[in-house]
Amino acid sequence: MQVLILTSGSGNWEGIYINGELHDEGHTLGDGDSRLYLMKVAEGFNFKVKDITVDEVTDEDDSYLYKMGRFPKLLEDLPDGNTYIGDL
């Protein structure tokens, strides 16, 4: 299981990718209760804390987020999407 939480450069937008597919995004995942949110998602997708990687988007991906207003459905569709796959 590969779980990646990406944050925008300013930290005001987050997205969670599970196996390369966007599961959720917003200003704050879980409406500010990140621990409970992650516990529920982990239970639903059967992953553990050790499976989670947290990263900040590259400058190019930050520009994409600003322009598009959201993360793409597939991680690989970010301009630098393959950069994060190596981290998983």
C-alpha positions in Angstrom: 0.0 0.0 0.0 1.4 3.4 -1.0 -0.1 6.4 0.8 1.1 9.9 0.0 0.0 13.2 1.6 1.0 16.2 -0.5 0.8 19.8 0.7 0.9 23.0 -1.4 3.9 25.3 -1.0 1.9 27.6 1.2 0.5 24.7 3.2 -3.1 25.7 2.6 -4.1 22.7 0.4 -3.6 19.0 1.0 -4.3 15.9 -1.0 -4.0 12.2 -0.1 -3.1 9.7 -2.8 -3.6 6.0 -2.2 -1.8 3.8 -4.7 -1.4 6.8 -7.0 -5.1 7.8 -7.0 -6.5 10.9 -5.3 -8.7 9.9 -2.4 -9.4 13.3 -0.9 -8.2 16.9 -0.9 -9.0 20.2 0.8 -7.7 23.0 2.9 -7.3 20.6 5.8 -7.8 16.9 5.4 -10.3 15.6 7.9 -11.6 19.1 8.7 -8.7 19.7 11.2 -8.9 16.4 13.0 -6.1 14.7 11.1 -5.5 11.9 13.5 -9.1 10.7 13.5 -9.3 11.2 9.7 -6.2 9.1 9.0 -7.3 6.4 11.4 -10.7 6.1 9.5 -9.0 6.2 6.1 -6.4 3.6 7.2 -9.1 1.3 8.5 -11.0 1.6 5.2 -8.0 1.0 3.0 -6.1 -1.3 5.4 -2.8 0.6 5.6 -0.5 1.4 8.6 1.2 4.7 9.6 4.5 3.3 8.3 2.9 3.3 4.8 2.3 7.1 4.8 4.7 9.5 3.2 4.2 13.3 3.6 5.8 15.7 1.1 5.5 19.2 -0.2 4.8 19.7 -3.9 7.5 21.0 -6.2 7.4 24.6 -7.5 6.0 23.3 -10.8 3.3 21.3 -9.1 2.5 24.3 -6.9 1.9 26.4 -10.0 -0.3 23.6 -11.3 -2.4 23.7 -8.1 -2.7 27.4 -8.3 -3.8 27.3 -11.9 -6.2 24.3 -11.7 -7.4 24.8 -8.1 -7.1 21.1 -7.3 -5.0 18.0 -7.5 -5.5 15.7 -10.5 -7.2 12.3 -10.0 -4.0 10.5 -10.8 -0.6 11.3 -9.1 1.2 10.7 -12.4 -0.8 13.6 -14.0 1.0 16.2 -11.9 3.8 17.7 -13.9 6.3 16.3 -11.4 4.1 13.4 -10.3 6.7 10.7 -10.9 9.0 12.6 -8.5 7.0 11.5 -5.5 6.5 7.9 -6.7 10.2 7.4 -6.0 9.6 8.4 -2.4 7.0 5.7 -1.8 
